[in-house]
């Protein structure tokens, strides 16, 4: 194990680390928004849109991110839609993550007691008000465990971006290994890099889950 090799590689890994964080944050944010829209359209049984969302969720969840990225990066240019590798990576993460987030939200919304909905309707709340004051707060609290698991899952999926030459953490490690053949050193830095992201985030999400659950249900 050569520590000097590790030290020399840190600037490149730092760039990959920052890029991984940026793309993860944008992809997860987009996935949460898309998932929420899809889940609400299914919950309220919006005509036509519900069927489209169902097809999207099945397609997204049953195809690998690798294939999705290949289609976005290599297939869409044939249809006249060409994006940079960076944008393709984010689109792929949103496309994949949106379906998982939608299922997480749906599980939360379905867990709301019917008496809560009936009470809101009895008070004369409109659909928008019912969603804002009754369905979303309670459904979100119930869906936090699933959303937290999906966030961790999507961050780990960024390692697939190496197939379209995005210089995130995994691609940086593979490039350095290919150039200098210092496998152990670069893999160690790669593991530490992901651990720095995932371990604190996992602890934070677990704490948030408990806080929201206790606040919502008074335990």
Residue pairs with C-beta under 8 A, 6 or more apart in sequence:
1 184
1 185
1 188
2 182
2 185
5 180
5 182
5 185
6 185
6 186
6 188
6 189
9 176
9 185
9 186
9 189
10 189
12 172
12 176
13 169
13 172
13 173
13 189
13 190
13 193
15 167
15 172
16 167
16 168
16 169
16 170
16 171
16 172
16 173
16 193
17 169
17 193
17 196
17 197
19 166
19 167
19 168
20 155
20 158
20 168
20 169
20 193
20 197
21 197
23 86
23 89
23 90
23 93
23 158
23 161
23 166
23 168
24 93
24 154
24 155
24 158
24 197
26 90
26 93
27 89
27 90
27 92
27 93
27 94
27 97
27 154
27 158
28 93
28 97
28 151
28 154
28 155
30 90
30 93
30 94
30 97
30 98
31 93
31 94
31 96
31 97
31 98
31 100
31 101
31 150
31 154
32 97
32 101
32 147
34 94
34 97
34 98
34 101
34 102
35 97
35 98
35 99
35 100
35 101
35 102
35 103
35 104
35 105
36 101
36 102
36 105
38 53
38 56
38 57
38 98
38 99
38 102
38 105
39 101
39 102
39 103
39 104
39 105
39 106
39 109
40 105
40 109
40 131
41 49
41 50
41 53
42 50
42 53
42 54
42 102
42 106
43 106
43 109
43 110
43 135
44 127
53 102
56 98
56 99
57 99
57 102
57 103
60 68
60 95
60 96
60 98
60 99
61 99
61 100
61 103
65 92
65 93
65 96
65 157
65 160
66 160
66 163
68 92
68 95
68 96
69 88
69 89
69 92
69 160
69 161
69 163
69 164
70 163
70 164
72 83
72 88
72 91
72 92
72 95
73 83
73 85
73 88
73 164
76 82
76 83
83 91
85 161
85 164
85 165
85 166
86 166
88 164
89 158
89 161
89 164
89 166
93 154
93 157
93 158
96 154
96 157
97 150
97 154
100 150
100 153
100 154
101 147
101 150
103 146
104 143
104 146
104 147
104 149
104 150
105 139
105 140
105 143
105 147
107 142
107 143
107 146
108 138
108 139
108 140
108 141
108 142
108 143
108 144
108 146
109 135
109 139
109 142
109 143
111 138
111 139
111 142
112 134
112 135
112 138
112 139
112 142
116 134
116 138
117 130
117 134
117 135
119 134
120 129
120 130
120 133
120 134
121 130
125 133
125 134
137 216
138 216
140 212
141 212
141 213
141 215
141 216
141 217
142 216
144 208
144 209
144 212
144 213
145 209
148 202
148 205
148 206
148 208
148 209
151 201
151 205
152 198
152 201
152 202
152 205
155 197
155 198
155 201
156 194
156 198
158 168
158 169
158 170
159 168
159 169
159 170
161 168
161 170
161 171
162 168
162 170
162 171
162 174
165 171
167 175
169 190
169 193
169 194
170 190
172 190
173 186
173 187
173 189
173 190
176 182
176 186
177 183
177 186
177 187
180 186
213 219
